[in-house]
Amino acid sequence: MDIALKKNQSFRLSVDLIDRLKQLAKRQNRSLNNYVETLLLDAAYNEPNATTIAAMKEAESGALRNEPALDLTSIQAMEKSMGL
């Protein structure tokens, strides 16, 4: 089993941000350090693939706002409203 080497580092963050991070960590029953480390690992190492990036750009552009709403009354109705 590999043991990850860790180093102490100081950051200056706003009091409001630290309070919010503490709240979010508590909701997940985690320490503030563990919660922030997990967020940073996710930001540093998880990059979306090309398909996801294209979908994100499409959503951000507002192109989907004019699409008709999905019919969620049944699976068949939903598929039909999706053009499947």
Rosetta blueprint (number, residue, H / E / L):
1 M L
2 D L
3 I L
4 A L
5 L L
6 K L
7 K L
8 N L
9 Q L
10 S L
11 F L
12 R L
13 L L
14 S L
15 V H
16 D H
17 L H
18 I H
19 D H
20 R H
21 L H
22 K H
23 Q H
24 L H
25 A H
26 K H
27 R H
28 Q L
29 N L
30 R L
31 S L
32 L H
33 N H
34 N H
35 Y H
36 V H
37 E H
38 T H
39 L H
40 L H
41 L H
42 D H
43 A H
44 A H
45 Y H
46 N L
47 E L
48 P L
49 N L
50 A H
51 T H
52 T H
53 I H
54 A H
55 A H
56 M H
57 K H
58 E H
59 A H
60 E H
61 S H
62 G L
63 A H
64 L H
65 R H
66 N H
67 E L
68 P L
69 A L
70 L L
71 D L
72 L L
73 T L
74 S L
75 I H
76 Q H
77 A H
78 M H
79 E H
80 K H
81 S H
82 M L
83 G L
84 L L
